[in-house]
C-alpha cells in the first residue's frame, strides 16, 4: 500500500500527468477510509459524496432488484475508480459498492475533482478513456444478459475463468455476475457435468469438452 | 482470500443466525455451533457436498469454486479421437 495519498494519486493514470504540486494539493483534499469485508461503501440512490479510488483490497459494484437479487456491474482492484458518474451529472449514486475484502478507499469530493479536471486537460482525457472502457464492458454485459441463455452465459464464464486461473467464486457470486440465482447456477453446473462438458471435484470445476462449451457460449 | 489458503466452505458469521440446520444436515459432521454460530469445526470431514449451502436460510454459507482448463490427459484424448 502506498505510504501517502499523493504517491497513490500520482500512480493513477488519471493524475499521472499532473505537476507534483497539483497532486500534493489534491491529496491534501482527499480522504482515506478503511472498509471491512462486505461493508457498504456507496449506496445506490443516495446523494453522491465523492469519487472513489481503490487504494487496496477489492470492491464489487452492483445493483439490487426489489426482490434483493444482486447484479454485479463491475469488480475493481487497487488503482481503479468507481462512482465517477455522479461527479459529472450531479445525480445520485447509480449503483451500490461494497468491499469484497478489507479495502482502503481514497475519496475525492466532486468540487475538488472538477477543479483539477478543468485546469488540467490530461485528467479529462484519462477519465474519458476510462469511461469508454466501462461503456464497452457494460455493452458486453447487456449483450450477454439480453441475447444469451443462462447456459450460454455460464459456459462463456467458465471458459473465461479457465484462462485467468486462481479466482475463487461461490455459486451465489457466479449468479450475481451472470444475472441469475444460485439454484439455477447449481443445476446448470450439474447439467454440464452430466453432459460431459465439465467435471466437478470438490471445489474444482474442470473443463472436459472445450469445443462443445465454446459452441454453447457462441464463441 | 489468499490463493494459497485451503479452499473450504465460507461461513459469514454476521449473516449466520445460529439456526443449526447446516449442522444437522452435514453428512460428515464437519459443522458445529460455536458461540451460537455455525463453525467448520472439522474441515477434514467436509465432503464439499454443498448441503449446508443449499439449506442455509440466511445465505451465510458459500462454497468457493475455481475453474481449471482441461487436463493434458483430456486434451490428448480429444486430439486422438479427432485424428482417428
Interface residues (C-beta under 8 A of the other chain):
Chain A: X38 X101 X158 X161 X162 X163 X165 X166 X167 X168 X169 X170 X171 X172 X173 X174 X182 X186 X200 X202 X203 X204 X205 X206 X207 X208 X209 X210 X211
Chain B: X1 X3 X7 X10 X12 X14 X48 X50 X53 X54 X59 X62 X63 X64 X65 X66 X67 X68 X69 X70 X71 X74 X78
